[in-house]
Amino acid sequence: IETESLPGADEMEAIVTDQCLPVFETFVGVPYEDSVLQVTWLEPTPGSWDAGDRELLCMLVDPAGEMTGSAQGTAR
């Protein structure tokens, strides 16, 4: 994350939309809108931000709990 201060919730969601969703189809094999998978993320906390953490980590989850391992190429 390339900002001076810790982004708020709306800014974090915008980063996910701008940086994670565009690569979803290439990684999974179907567009995000057609997928059963959802994108979630881990973001810096105020304490980790103060310690220099600038990483936002995007993750895929299966709300039905039917996926284990990588979602790469699953076309789900």
Steps between C-alpha positions, in 0.01 A plus 500: 500500500650826394346758733636700791227406748306180560214488247145478628256216423372658177854561378600140580201370305592726207854357501357147489268597214783665307775245561349162590186469289673570166719187539221277634387364161854423387573318827170313550385458141160672516397864552447602863133574429447137384697335778375329816817621671528825691793735547600604850819655631733557789606858553745676728387587851582838650782337696648311207468812283706696753759219483526537119243243375363615164375165365140423415455127440211388278354153556230288343242321710226252420192595705379139473829374645553257212847616398833403644837599357546744216219642287736545207342369179193356674250698288273523802 
